[in-house]
Amino acid sequence: MTLERIVQKLDELEKEEGKLPELMQFYHRILQIQAGVGDQLEKPSPGLTRETATERLGQGKPLLEASEFIFDWTLFQNTLRGITDVFSEFSHFFDLTPETFREPPLEQLVSRDSIEAWYAGEDLPPTGAISQDIIRELIHAAVRPFLMNYAGALIGFVKQETWRRNYCPVCGGNADFAYLEPENGARWLLCSRCDTEWLFQRLQCPYCQNQDQNDLSFYSDDDEVYRLYVCEKCKHYLKTIDLRKAGSEVEVSLERLLTYELDAQAREYGYLPVG
């Protein structure tokens, strides 16, 4: 699902309901910026032959390494500035003041080294009063349209029947949503960074790879449409929609936003989100 389509769906929802919940307003604003960036991007060259891609995937390596992730730096800085302004407007979500996001200007402090460190899951260079967790969220939101653009160019190299790893075959990111397909209930994971979808085992934790069924379980809603998979070993959770029960046409990428109440419930139970 494209960013433009998600924005359109949220526009329609806002028109129907008159006003979106505040958290959804936040997501809506972020998505509008991301969609605007996506409109400006040309599809990148994959930079890989099919043979090289097959070899890399066979070794368990994602197709896009940090050193190969090339994007317009000025456009990224402008995007980060816009994203930071939205975070500033909703600063109470982060227990911070609006001014915290304005001084010093983050688009000047977040460097290319910061992006590579974020991509690799390493500690970030210091950037002042804002915590590294929030800086990661800002970078994540600003980089997302660029990574999604790459994913569109690289996903054709992925053979779903052979990957089955617990990280994205394109960018190496973790999943933050999943769906059970309507035909046979196979589980597909959705990358938190580039939105790539890939097949994964039903009876395995997608974070710590635990397969002990005594530690794995799920909660479901009354209609059994939504599931909250949890792992007692690593204490992470994964939101999932069962397309066999959903009934009408579902936009999976949008569902990760519309199910924000499941995140609150999971945290209340003591489980952790991806990241």
N, C-alpha and C positions, 0 to 999 in steps of 0.2 A: 504494500500500500504506500503510495507516495505521500510526502509531507503535505502537498497541496490538498490531497484528498482528505487527510485527517483534519486539516484546518477547515475545509468545507463542511465536514461532518459536525465539527464543533460549532461552526457558524449556524448550521441548521438547528442544532440542539439548543443553542442560545436563543434563537428566534422562537422556538417552540416553548421554552420554559421561561422566557423573559429575562432571566439572569442565570449565569452559571454559578455553581458553588465557588467560593474564593480560590480553592486550590486548583480547580479546573480553569479559572480565569488566568492563573499563573501559567499553567501548561499551555493554554491557548496563546498567550502572548509570546512565549518561547517558541512555539511551533510556527507562528506567523513569521518570526525572524528567520528561523531555519528554512522555511519554505521559500522565503525571498532569496536566501543565499543559493538554495538549490536551483532556482530559476536562472541564476547567473553562471552556472557551472557547465562546462562541456564534458562529455563522457571521456574519462582519461584512457590512455592506451594501457592495456593490461600489463605490458612490460615483461610478459612471460610467454614462452612457448607452451603448448600443451604438454610436451614431454617434461619440461622443467616443472610445470605445475603439478603434474602427476608424481614426479619424484619428490617434490617438496611435501605434498600432502601425505605420501607414503611414509615419510620420515616423521610425520606428526607435526609438521611446521605449517602455520597459517600462510596463506598466499601473499599477504601484505605485511612486510617487515617495517619496522619504524623508519629505517633509513630510506625505504622506498616510498613512503607516504609523503608525496609532494603536493603542495597546495599554495594558493595565492596568499602570501603573508599579510599583505595590506587588507585584503578582504577578510581574512581571519581576525585581524585586530579590530576592524570595524564591527565584525560580528560579535566579538567578545565584549566590545563596548556596549552594544545594544543589549546583549544578554545580561551584562552587569547592571545596566539601568533597570531591567525588570526585577532582578534580584533585590536591588535597592528599594524598589517600590513595594516589594513584598518582604522586606527585611525581617518583619516580625516572625515569619516562618522559621527563621534561623536564629532567633533571639539576639539580633543585632540591630543597630540603628542604620538608617539610610546612609548616613555620612560614612559609615565604615566601608561601604562599597565604592565610595567616590574618591577617597584619598588614602593612599596614592592611586592614580589611575592604573587599573590592572592591565589594560592592554599594553602599557609600557613596561610592566614588570614581568609578565608572562612571556618567557623566551622560547625559542625553538628547543632548547634543552629541557624546558619545563614540559613541552609537548611530548618529547621522546621519553622522559621519565614517567609521565602519566600513561603513555602507551604501554610501557613495560611494567607498570605497577610498582614503580620505585618511588622513594621519597622525592618530593619536589623541592626546588630551591626556595628559601624563605621569601615571603611576599608581604610582610607586614602583619597587621592585626588579624587578618582573616585566617581561619584554620585551614590546614591542608585539605581536610575533607571537603570544605566548601569550595576551595580552589579547584579541586578535582571535578566537582559538580559543574562549575563554570566552564572549565576546559571541555568537559564532556559535552555540554550543551552547545558550545561554540564549534567544536570539531565535528559533531554528528553529521551535518549535511555533507561535509567533505568526505567522510568515511562511507556514508550511504552511496555517494556517487561512485566511489571505488568499488563498493560491493556489487553494484549493478554491472560493472565491467568484468568482475572476477568470478561471480557465482557460477557461470557456465562451466568452469573448470572442475567444479566439485562433484564427485560421484557420491551421492548420499548413502548408497549401500555399503560404502567402504570407510566413511569417515567415523562416525559414531563416537567421537571424542567429546569431552565435557567442556570444550571451548570452541569458539567460532572458527570455522575453517578459513574465513577471509581475514579477520583482523585479530583473532585470538581472544576476543572479549568473552565475558561470562554471559549466560542467559539471565534475563529478568522476567520472562514470561514464556508460556508454552501453550500448545493446544493439542488435543487428541483428534486426529483426523476422522472424518465421518465414515469412511469406508470400513476401517478395521480397528480404529482406536489407537493407531501408532502415535507415539509422542514426538512432536516437533518442538525444538527449542527456538527462541527468538533472541538474537544477540542484543544486548543492552547498548552496544556502541554503534553498530552499523545496520541493524535490523535484518541481517542474514538469518535465514531459517535452515535448520539442519535436524536430521533424524537422531534420536537418542533413545537408549533403552528405557523402558517403563519402570523397571525394578532396580533402579540405581540412582543414587543422589547425584545430580549434575554439578555439584560443587566439590564434595570430598570423595566422590566415586564409591561411597559406601554401598555395599550390596546386602548387608545383613538386614533381612526383612523384619527383625525385631526392633530395629531402629528407624524404620521407614514407615510412614503412614500418611494419610491425607484426610482433611476435613472437606465436606461438601455442603452446599446450600440445600435448601428444601427441594428445589427443582433438579438438583444434581447437574446443573449447568457449569458451575464454577467449582474448582477444587483448589485447596491449599495444601500442596505437598510439603511435608516437613521431614527433617532428618535430625534425630536425637544425638547423632555423633558430632556433627558440626554446627547444629542449631540454626541452619539456614532454611529458608522457605522458598517455594516457587509457586506463583499464581498460575493457574491453568484453566483454560476453557475447554469443555468437552463439546466438540462440534456435532457429536451424535445426538446431543440433547438440546443444542442451542435453538434449533427450529428454523428460524429465518436466517437470511444472509448476515454474516458477521464479518466485521473488519477487525482482524486479530490485533493489528498494531494499535488500533484505537482502544481495544479492550484493556490493554495494560494501564491506560489512563482512567478509564471509567470504573475500574475495580479498585480505586484508591482506598476504599473502606476495608478491603481485604488486607491491605498493608497495615492499617491501624490495628486490625484484629490480630494479625500475626505478631506484631510488636508487643501487643498486650499479652499474648501467650508466651512471650520471651524469645521469639525467633528473630533472626537477623536477615536483612535484605542482602542482595548481592553487593559486592564492593568491599 
